[in-house]
């Protein structure tokens, strides 16, 4: 049985990418990585707002990019800002928005009219 040679960036003469360094990609994704959002996306987890914003809307880039894309909804309903969460926080935020006793739940209910 022969051993398989595994190549690593250090073995190939490449500079390894550290976890805190932005990787290659579009400028918007690089900006998101630089601000601490490893996924490079933001997601709206509130209720549908007819003609403005749909539940589950995905925004690529930084938080500022996401807020610019949702500017009409934010202008009409300022609480929308709290319901646009980073892709990194999305799994926990999806649970919190359905669990009474936290800000995400209260803000989503406020928008839904309940």
N, C-alpha and C positions, 0 to 999 in steps of 0.2 A: 504494500500500500504506500503510495507516495503522498507527501503533504502538498497542499495547494498553496502557492505563493499569493499572499494577499498584499495588494498595493495600497499604501496610504499616501496622503498628500505630502507628508514629510519625506517619504521614500522617493517620490516622483520629483522632488525638488520644488514643489509648489509651496506657497505659504499657506498654512492651515488657517481657516476662518474661525475666529473665536466666537463664542455664542453671543457676545455683546456687540459684535461688529455687524453692520448692515450687510446683507448679502447682495449679489447682483440682482437687478430687477428695475422696473420702472421707477422714476423719481418719487411717485406717490407712495409706493410700497417701501422704498428706502426711508422716506420720512416717517412712516408708521413704525418701522423697525427701530429707528433712532429714538422715538419717544417711548419705547417700551412695549409696544403692541407687536408681539412676535408674529401674529397671524396676518397683519396687514389689511384687515377688514374691520368694519363696524357694522352692526346690525340693529335695526329698529325692532324692539320687542313689545311695543304697545299695540293697541287695537287699530284696525283700519280707520283711516280718516279720509272719508270720501273726497276724491279729487286732489288730495294732498300727499298722503303717505299710506303705504300698505304694510300690514304686519309682516315681518320677516324681510323687509327691504335690506339689501346688502349694499354697503358703500365701501369702495376700495380707497386706500390711502390713509391719511391722517384724520384725527377727530375733526380738525378744522375743515377738511374736505367734506366730511360727512355732514357737518352742520351747514355748510354752504349748499350742498345738494338738497338738504331738507329745509332750506331757509323759509319757504312759504309756510310750511307747517309750524316751524319754530316761531315765526312771527305771529301766527294766529293762536298757537297753543304753546307758550314758553316751556311748559312741563315736558314737552317732547324731548328736549335736550337730555333729560335724565334717563330717557328710555332708549337712547342710542348708546349701545355698549360695545366694547371691543370684542373681537373674536376670541381673545384669550379669556375674557370674563363671561362669554356667552353661556356655557353650560350651567354655571351657577346662577346667572341672572335669569335664565329661563325658569328655573325652579323658584327663585325668589319672587318673580312677578306673579306666580300663582299661589304664594304662601302668605296668608294674612300676617300683619305685624311688621312690615318693613316698607321702606319708601317706594321701592319699585311697584309693589302691590297697590299702594295707595295712589300713586300717580297714574298707573294703568287704569284703575277703577274710576278715577276722576275724569280721565279722557273718555272712557266708555260711557260715562253718565250714570254709573251705579254708585 
